[in-house]
């Protein structure tokens, strides 16, 4: 079977006695939008810098189209990097910035101007061609940086948190620009971010890293709904992670004793690895929990007390406690909770379908 366009095979990176990236292995397909996500210090930017040729792997191999890249310098690779700080040249105007990479490749002035103007038009900023960089807004500078990286028509584009300095409204607009460009051009994007919303909105697949280790690789939906570890479950989404012990297994239904009482999980082909008596960790996404003022006699129903809410526009995060002060988090649209007329201290019933109870794969036993 043919390998991916980019392959990282047992790649590590050490800085002195410190390990930044443990041995990692993954492939990136041609034309894929791959996001690498994690908290600060997880190794995501170091991984991107190794792809860009700004860091050399301590061991392992990086291949592009089957060719080893480890020893190639950044300017010898066709993997331009769009920096978090954009790194535009303040002493050059807009079109001169975009032309720069072509100039370094020896492209004649008429051709590089034509190609630069084409990209400025594509980025909808051709009217700013002769402006200095300090006369542009943050979003306009971002488009110049993208045009400069793409004017050489590389097979791969690397992006290091390129939207982190933009205002929230610009971030959404630039996400649309990036997604559209990537689909139109068909080139491979490798995008590093700490933002779940950015990664999940744009990427075909997401790599989750922690402490130099890859915790999970999958589609945004797979990672959100089927986390591979407690770290991933805590890092993405708003999940309730409940410890329990398996009381009984009936077919694909697992019945667990927890601090909230008995909870059922019904996961096709996922509970077969567990045995009666095992300790488990159950994940219930906050948006999968239903609320009612009355007892519904549903599976997995508990009575709770409303203690707090976090309002973020159309979505509201609600915090509840049971009689023993165990916390449960629920996320709902504002319109869904208005009929409940929640007030501090009021009693409410919460319930969820056993199908939406995911059991983490790592099993603790006595």
C-alpha positions in Angstrom: 0.0 0.0 0.0 1.3 3.4 -0.9 2.4 5.6 2.0 1.1 9.1 2.6 2.5 12.3 1.1 4.2 13.1 4.5 5.4 10.3 6.8 6.8 10.7 10.3 8.4 7.4 11.4 9.6 7.1 15.0 10.4 10.8 15.0 11.8 12.2 18.3 13.2 15.6 19.4 15.3 16.3 22.4 16.7 19.7 23.6 19.6 18.9 25.8 18.3 16.5 28.5 14.7 17.5 27.8 12.4 15.4 25.6 10.1 17.6 23.5 8.7 14.9 21.3 8.6 11.2 22.1 8.7 8.7 19.2 5.7 9.6 17.0 4.3 7.8 14.0 1.7 9.1 11.6 1.0 9.8 7.9 -0.6 12.8 6.2 -2.4 12.2 2.9 -2.0 14.4 -0.1 -4.7 17.1 -0.1 -5.6 16.5 3.5 -6.3 19.3 6.1 -4.6 18.0 9.2 -4.7 19.9 12.5 -2.2 19.2 15.4 -3.8 20.3 18.6 -2.7 20.4 22.3 -1.9 22.6 25.2 1.3 24.7 25.5 4.4 22.6 25.6 2.8 19.4 24.2 5.2 19.2 21.2 2.9 20.4 18.4 5.0 23.4 17.3 8.2 21.4 17.6 6.7 18.8 15.3 5.7 21.5 12.8 9.2 23.0 12.9 10.7 19.6 12.1 8.4 19.4 9.1 9.4 22.9 8.1 13.2 22.1 8.4 13.7 24.6 11.3 14.5 21.7 13.7 16.3 18.4 12.9 14.8 15.3 14.4 16.9 13.7 17.1 16.0 10.3 15.7 13.5 8.8 13.2 12.7 9.9 9.7 10.5 12.4 8.0 9.6 11.7 4.3 7.9 13.8 1.7 6.7 11.8 -1.3 9.0 9.0 -0.3 12.1 11.2 0.0 13.9 11.6 3.3 13.7 15.2 4.5 15.7 15.2 7.8 18.8 16.9 6.5 17.1 19.4 4.1 17.2 23.0 5.2 14.0 25.0 5.3 14.7 26.8 2.0 15.3 23.5 0.3 11.9 22.2 1.0 8.6 23.0 -0.6 6.8 23.3 2.8 6.4 27.1 3.5 5.4 28.1 7.0 2.8 30.8 7.9 4.0 32.0 11.3 1.9 33.0 14.3 3.5 36.4 14.1 3.1 36.4 10.2 6.8 37.6 9.9 6.0 40.0 7.1 8.8 42.3 6.0 8.0 45.9 7.2 10.5 47.4 4.7 8.6 45.9 1.8 5.1 46.9 0.6 2.4 44.3 0.1 3.2 43.1 -3.4 6.9 43.1 -2.7 6.2 40.8 0.3 4.2 38.4 -1.9 6.9 38.4 -4.6 9.7 37.7 -2.2 9.7 33.9 -2.4 9.6 34.1 -6.2 12.5 36.6 -6.2 14.6 34.2 -4.1 13.9 31.5 -6.7 15.1 33.7 -9.5 11.8 34.3 -11.2 12.0 37.4 -13.4 10.2 40.6 -12.4 7.3 40.6 -14.9 6.3 37.0 -14.1 6.6 37.4 -10.3 4.5 40.6 -10.4 1.9 38.9 -12.5 1.8 35.9 -10.1 1.8 38.0 -7.0 -1.1 40.1 -8.3 -3.1 37.0 -9.1 -2.7 35.8 -5.5 -3.6 39.2 -4.1 -6.7 39.2 -6.2 -7.5 35.7 -5.0 -7.2 36.9 -1.4 -9.3 39.9 -2.3 -6.7 42.5 -1.3 -5.3 43.5 -4.7 -6.3 47.1 -4.0 -3.7 47.2 -1.3 -0.8 46.0 -3.5 1.3 49.2 -3.0 0.5 49.8 0.6 3.0 49.4 3.4 2.4 46.6 5.9 1.8 48.9 8.8 -1.2 50.4 6.9 -3.1 47.0 7.0 -5.5 45.5 9.5 -4.8 42.2 11.1 -7.0 40.3 8.7 -5.4 42.0 5.7 -1.9 41.1 7.0 -3.0 37.5 7.4 -4.1 37.4 3.8 -0.8 38.9 2.7 1.1 36.2 4.6 -1.1 33.5 3.0 -0.5 34.9 -0.5 3.2 35.1 0.1 3.3 31.4 1.2 1.0 30.2 -1.6 2.4 32.2 -4.6 5.1 29.5 -5.1 2.3 26.9 -5.3 3.8 24.5 -2.8 2.4 20.9 -2.4 2.3 21.5 1.4 1.5 24.5 3.5 2.4 24.6 7.2 0.5 27.0 9.6 1.6 27.7 13.1 -1.4 29.2 15.0 -2.0 31.8 12.3 -5.3 33.1 13.7 -4.3 33.5 17.3 -3.7 37.2 17.1 -7.0 38.1 15.4 -10.2 39.3 16.9 -12.9 36.7 17.3 -15.0 37.9 14.3 -12.0 37.8 12.0 -11.0 34.3 13.2 -14.4 33.0 11.9 -13.9 34.8 8.5 -10.3 33.6 8.1 -11.4 30.0 8.9 -13.7 30.2 6.0 -11.0 31.6 3.8 -8.5 28.9 4.7 -11.0 26.1 4.3 -12.1 27.4 0.9 -8.5 27.8 -0.3 -7.5 24.4 0.8 -10.3 22.7 -1.0 -9.9 24.8 -4.2 -6.1 24.3 -4.3 -6.1 20.6 -3.3 -2.8 21.1 -1.4 -2.0 19.6 2.0 -2.5 21.9 5.0 -0.8 21.0 8.3 -2.2 23.4 10.9 -1.1 23.7 14.5 -3.5 25.2 17.0 -4.5 25.1 20.7 -8.1 26.0 19.7 -10.6 23.2 19.5 -13.1 25.3 17.6 -10.5 26.1 14.8 -9.3 22.5 14.5 -12.8 20.9 14.5 -14.2 23.5 12.1 -11.5 23.1 9.4 -9.6 19.8 9.7 -10.3 16.5 8.0 -8.3 14.8 10.8 -7.0 16.0 14.1 -3.9 14.9 16.0 -4.1 15.4 19.8 -0.7 15.7 21.6 0.2 15.8 25.2 3.7 15.9 26.7 5.3 15.0 23.4 3.1 11.9 22.9 0.2 11.5 20.4 -2.9 10.7 22.4 -5.3 10.2 19.5 -5.6 10.7 15.7 -9.1 10.8 14.1 -11.8 12.9 12.6 -13.2 15.7 14.7 -16.3 13.7 15.3 -14.4 10.5 16.3 -12.3 12.5 18.8 -15.2 14.4 20.2 -17.6 11.4 20.6 -15.0 8.6 21.2 -12.0 9.9 23.1 -9.2 7.4 23.4 -8.0 8.5 26.8 -9.0 10.5 29.9 -6.7 13.3 28.7 -8.5 13.6 25.4 -11.9 13.4 27.1 -10.9 16.3 29.4 -9.2 18.3 26.6 -12.0 18.3 24.0 -15.6 19.3 24.5 -17.3 19.6 27.8 -17.4 16.0 29.2 -18.5 14.5 32.4 -16.1 11.8 33.4 -17.5 9.5 36.0 -15.6 6.7 37.8 -17.4 3.5 38.3 -17.2 -0.3 38.8 -18.9 -2.8 36.5 -21.8 -4.5 38.3 -23.1 -6.5 35.4 -22.7 -7.0 31.7 -25.7 -8.1 29.6 -24.8 -8.3 25.9 -23.7 -4.9 24.8 -25.1 -3.2 28.0 -22.8 -2.5 30.8 -24.3 -1.7 34.3 -22.0 0.3 36.5 -22.1 1.5 40.1 -21.0 5.1 40.4 -21.2 8.1 42.8 -24.5 9.0 41.0 -25.9 5.6 41.4 -26.3 3.0 38.7 -25.4 4.1 35.2 -25.9 2.0 32.0 -23.7 2.1 28.9 -24.8 0.6 25.7 -21.9 0.7 23.2 -21.9 -1.8 20.3 -18.7 -3.9 20.3 -17.0 -1.6 22.8 -17.9 -3.2 26.1 -16.6 -6.7 25.2 -13.1 -5.8 26.5 -14.5 -5.1 30.0 -15.4 -7.6 32.7 -17.6 -7.7 35.8 -15.7 -6.1 38.7 -13.5 -3.9 36.5 -13.1 -0.2 37.4 -14.1 2.0 34.5 -14.3 5.7 33.6 -17.5 6.7 31.8 -17.7 9.8 29.6 -21.0 11.6 29.1 -20.9 14.6 26.9 -22.6 17.6 28.4 -24.7 18.2 25.3 -26.2 14.7 25.4 -28.0 15.2 28.7 -31.7 16.0 28.8 -33.4 18.0 31.5 -36.9 17.8 32.9 -38.9 19.4 35.7 -40.7 16.1 36.3 -39.6 12.5 36.9 -39.5 10.8 33.5 -38.6 7.2 34.6 -36.0 7.2 31.9 -32.8 5.1 32.0 -29.9 6.9 33.7 -32.0 9.5 35.4 -30.9 11.4 38.5 -32.3 14.2 40.6 -30.0 17.3 40.8 -29.9 20.8 42.2 -29.1 23.8 40.0 -26.1 25.7 41.3 -24.6 27.9 38.5 -24.6 28.8 34.8 -22.2 30.1 32.3 -23.8 32.1 29.5 -21.8 32.3 26.2 -24.5 33.5 23.7 -26.8 30.9 22.3 -25.2 28.1 24.3 -25.4 27.9 28.1 -23.3 25.7 30.3 -25.3 24.6 33.4 -23.8 23.2 36.6 -25.7 20.8 38.9 -25.0 18.9 42.0 -26.6 15.8 43.5 -27.3 15.3 47.2 -23.7 14.3 47.8 -22.2 17.3 46.0 -21.2 15.4 42.9 -21.1 17.8 40.0 -22.7 17.2 36.6 -22.3 19.7 33.7 -25.0 20.1 31.0 -24.8 22.3 27.8 -28.0 23.5 26.1 -29.2 26.1 23.7 -30.7 29.1 25.4 -34.1 28.4 23.9 -34.1 24.8 25.3 -33.7 25.9 28.9 -35.9 28.9 29.0 -39.1 26.8 29.6 -37.4 25.2 32.6 -37.3 28.5 34.5 -34.2 27.5 36.4 -33.4 29.3 39.6 -30.5 28.8 42.0 -31.2 25.8 44.3 -34.2 24.4 42.3 -34.5 20.7 41.8 -34.3 19.2 38.3 -34.2 15.7 36.7 -31.4 14.9 34.3 -31.3 11.8 32.1 -29.3 10.5 29.1 -29.5 7.5 26.7 -27.2 4.6 27.5 -26.0 4.8 23.9 -24.4 8.1 24.7 -22.3 6.8 27.6 -18.8 6.1 26.3 -16.5 4.0 28.3 -12.8 4.9 28.1 -10.6 2.1 26.8 -8.0 2.2 29.5 -9.3 -0.2 32.2 -8.1 -0.2 35.8 -8.3 -3.4 37.7 -7.7 -4.4 41.3 
